[in-house]
Amino acid sequence: MPEFDAAYYRRFYYNPATRAQNPEYAKRQARFIGSYARFIELPVNSVLDMGCGVGRVLKALGKEFPAAKLTGVEFSDYLCEKHGWRQGSVVNWTGKAHDLVVCNDVLGYLDNKQCAAAIKNLARLTRGALYLGALTKEDHAIVDNDRTDPDQHLRSLAWYRRHLRPCFTSIGGGLFLRKPLKVSMWALDAFE
């Protein structure tokens, strides 16, 4: 596992030549999540970002859901000190359940046992919807190796589906609803 220090975040977040995503990407993610949640009439009064990094997505979600309570949890001591996030791991964070949980680009840093435990913990932490982003083996053709941390465990899509299926229903775009569903979805919109 890499050291999540200032050098890591300079490379993958701030340097335009090597960052994985530009700041506009986080805003687009938040607009998508917000639009979809409003479309399906999912109430969002609390948002938990597990592995919030520098906080771009969490801050953008604050604009999408201005009345929601926002909580950022981050593994990096460096970022917790710099941004005031709560320090913790997706594997064993013991906070309460939230209407919307975001876990983006975190699971790839965990081995299979830790990742399976993290997915179970995400299910416990999710009351409504989970936005999950993780590279899979099937993504190898679109990964820019110069902008992607090589210290990631790439698992198959089937592996993730097998571990998510007991507690979540996929509704597309990286969004998963917690079972049992609290909103009505057409069968074609909610698939496993």
Secondary structure, DSSP 4 states (H G I P E B T S, - for coil): ----SHHHHIIIII-TTT-SS-HHHHHHHHHHHHHHHHHTT---SEEEEET-TTSHHHHHHHHHSTTSEEEEEES-HHHHHHH-PEE--TTT-----EEEEEEES-GGGS-HHHHHHHHHHHHHHEEEEEEEE--BGGGTTT--TTTS-S----B-HHHHHHHHTTTEEEEETTEEEESSPSS---TTTSB-
